[in-house]
Amino acid sequence: MQIEFQEYVVCGVISEVSGVATLMLTKEDGTVPPFVPGQYVNIFFPETRTSEGKAYSISSAPSESTLSITVRAIGEFSNRLCSMRPGDTVRASLPYGFFYPEADDSELVMLAAGIGIAPFRSMIRHIAKYTLSRRLALFHSVRTLSDAIFLEECTELRQKFPNFSLTHFVTRDAEVQNEYVIPHRIEPTDILSRVSDVSRAEFLICGSISFTRDMWRGLRKAGVNEEKLYTEAFFSH
Ligand SMILES: Cc1cc2nc3c(=O)[nH]c(=O)nc-3n(C[C@H](O)[C@H](O)[C@H](O)COP(=O)(O)OP(=O)(O)OC[C@H]3O[C@@H](n4cnc5c(N)ncnc54)[C@H](O)[C@@H]3O)c2cc1C
């Protein structure tokens, strides 16, 4: 597929946790292209050999005046993105992708590993603005709580919206343990026991290939219908 790239301007850069930055972008005319929460843009650097660029999920809501991507610096593309400054320009595609729920009133169960929280932040912000009655459950797997991207924002939303539940699964040093912080890897049983109505829920899974595969298999085994499962795999392991 031939992807069309356009110039975007970096309007702001926010340092989230160590090694993770959010870039706020607009098109050169100051606008933001329309998109559905869950979609991504392809970023293209002309001097690299990747002709189609690399994908970065949109982490802002469609109503915002800038389009954000949230990037973990681990290699060539991501390090370049994380070192960008306001006023820099970057080539990016229009939004693409199908990682979003079919229904608009289902209970949304979001399973993220690490940087896999990016598309969910877009969905959560969008829903928090328009449909406060919708039930949302975010399960975020992190190494330590200090690696938990958007921790403060998500905690504030949990405190504000009774319909939003937030649980962190901490795989290394869990200094805090309570009903919101569980000191082990996510297991499908942990998820299903925290979902109010599994038959009305849609499950979205985002992270490494192994995380999305394990969660998908676990939920299928626990009886979740294949049509209710959506995955977005970021990395090869
Ligand atoms: C649909 C889609 C959406 C994506 N959205 C995002 C996003 O919102 N934010 C984001 O940061 N990335 C996202 N990615 C990943 C992104 O496209 C790049 O693959 C990533 O930034 C690495 O590219 P790089 O050139 O920096 O590193 P590379 O030089 O390609 O990678 C260096 C090495 O690190 C490995 N690696 C990559 N990620 C990890 C990891 N998390 N843990 C351990 N090893 C890893 C790679 O397999 C590779 O071996 C997304 C990918 C897809 C397919």
PDBQT file of the ligand as one rigid body, heavy atoms in Angstrom, charges set to zero:
ROOT
HETATM    1  C1  LIG A 301      -0.044  -0.521  15.164  1.00  0.00    +0.000 C 
HETATM    2  C2  LIG A 301       1.199  -0.137  15.965  1.00  0.00    +0.000 A 
HETATM    3  C3  LIG A 301       1.121   0.906  16.874  1.00  0.00    +0.000 A 
HETATM    4  C4  LIG A 301       2.251   1.272  17.619  1.00  0.00    +0.000 A 
HETATM    5  N1  LIG A 301       2.156   2.287  18.521  1.00  0.00    +0.000 NA
HETATM    6  C5  LIG A 301       3.229   2.627  19.274  1.00  0.00    +0.000 A 
HETATM    7  C6  LIG A 301       3.111   3.654  20.267  1.00  0.00    +0.000 A 
HETATM    8  O1  LIG A 301       2.054   4.235  20.488  1.00  0.00    +0.000 OA
HETATM    9  N2  LIG A 301       4.234   3.968  20.975  1.00  0.00    +0.000 N 
HETATM   10  C7  LIG A 301       5.443   3.331  20.759  1.00  0.00    +0.000 A 
HETATM   11  O2  LIG A 301       6.432   3.687  21.440  1.00  0.00    +0.000 OA
HETATM   12  N3  LIG A 301       5.559   2.355  19.827  1.00  0.00    +0.000 NA
HETATM   13  C8  LIG A 301       4.492   1.991  19.081  1.00  0.00    +0.000 A 
HETATM   14  N4  LIG A 301       4.617   1.019  18.121  1.00  0.00    +0.000 N 
HETATM   15  C9  LIG A 301       5.963   0.451  17.866  1.00  0.00    +0.000 C 
HETATM   16  C10 LIG A 301       6.710   1.342  16.856  1.00  0.00    +0.000 C 
HETATM   17  O3  LIG A 301       6.088   1.267  15.577  1.00  0.00    +0.000 OA
HETATM   18  C11 LIG A 301       8.181   0.927  16.660  1.00  0.00    +0.000 C 
HETATM   19  O4  LIG A 301       8.217  -0.435  16.325  1.00  0.00    +0.000 OA
HETATM   20  C12 LIG A 301       9.005   1.129  17.917  1.00  0.00    +0.000 C 
HETATM   21  O5  LIG A 301       9.076   2.522  18.257  1.00  0.00    +0.000 OA
HETATM   22  C13 LIG A 301      10.453   0.620  17.708  1.00  0.00    +0.000 C 
HETATM   23  O6  LIG A 301      11.007   1.235  16.585  1.00  0.00    +0.000 OA
HETATM   24  P1  LIG A 301      12.519   1.796  16.629  1.00  0.00    +0.000 P 
HETATM   25  O7  LIG A 301      12.936   2.104  15.219  1.00  0.00    +0.000 OA
HETATM   26  O8  LIG A 301      12.626   2.877  17.624  1.00  0.00    +0.000 OA
HETATM   27  O9  LIG A 301      13.329   0.590  17.240  1.00  0.00    +0.000 OA
HETATM   28  P2  LIG A 301      13.905  -0.678  16.481  1.00  0.00    +0.000 P 
HETATM   29  O10 LIG A 301      15.298  -0.344  16.107  1.00  0.00    +0.000 OA
HETATM   30  O11 LIG A 301      12.986  -1.180  15.420  1.00  0.00    +0.000 OA
HETATM   31  O12 LIG A 301      13.785  -1.716  17.688  1.00  0.00    +0.000 OA
HETATM   32  C14 LIG A 301      14.845  -2.050  18.495  1.00  0.00    +0.000 C 
HETATM   33  C15 LIG A 301      14.611  -3.448  19.065  1.00  0.00    +0.000 C 
HETATM   34  O13 LIG A 301      13.801  -3.372  20.241  1.00  0.00    +0.000 OA
HETATM   35  C16 LIG A 301      12.744  -4.329  20.185  1.00  0.00    +0.000 C 
HETATM   36  N5  LIG A 301      11.633  -3.770  20.921  1.00  0.00    +0.000 N 
HETATM   37  C17 LIG A 301      10.737  -2.950  20.431  1.00  0.00    +0.000 A 
HETATM   38  N6  LIG A 301       9.909  -2.593  21.406  1.00  0.00    +0.000 NA
HETATM   39  C18 LIG A 301      10.259  -3.203  22.532  1.00  0.00    +0.000 A 
HETATM   40  C19 LIG A 301       9.764  -3.211  23.857  1.00  0.00    +0.000 A 
HETATM   41  N7  LIG A 301       8.696  -2.506  24.253  1.00  0.00    +0.000 N 
HETATM   42  N8  LIG A 301      10.380  -3.959  24.781  1.00  0.00    +0.000 NA
HETATM   43  C20 LIG A 301      11.444  -4.667  24.436  1.00  0.00    +0.000 A 
HETATM   44  N9  LIG A 301      11.949  -4.676  23.184  1.00  0.00    +0.000 NA
HETATM   45  C21 LIG A 301      11.368  -3.969  22.236  1.00  0.00    +0.000 A 
HETATM   46  C22 LIG A 301      12.466  -4.529  18.717  1.00  0.00    +0.000 C 
HETATM   47  O14 LIG A 301      11.836  -5.785  18.482  1.00  0.00    +0.000 OA
HETATM   48  C23 LIG A 301      13.878  -4.440  18.148  1.00  0.00    +0.000 C 
HETATM   49  O15 LIG A 301      14.508  -5.684  18.241  1.00  0.00    +0.000 OA
HETATM   50  C24 LIG A 301       3.499   0.595  17.400  1.00  0.00    +0.000 A 
HETATM   51  C25 LIG A 301       3.551  -0.448  16.466  1.00  0.00    +0.000 A 
HETATM   52  C26 LIG A 301       2.430  -0.823  15.778  1.00  0.00    +0.000 A 
HETATM   53  C27 LIG A 301       2.535  -1.945  14.791  1.00  0.00    +0.000 C 
ENDROOT
TORSDOF 0
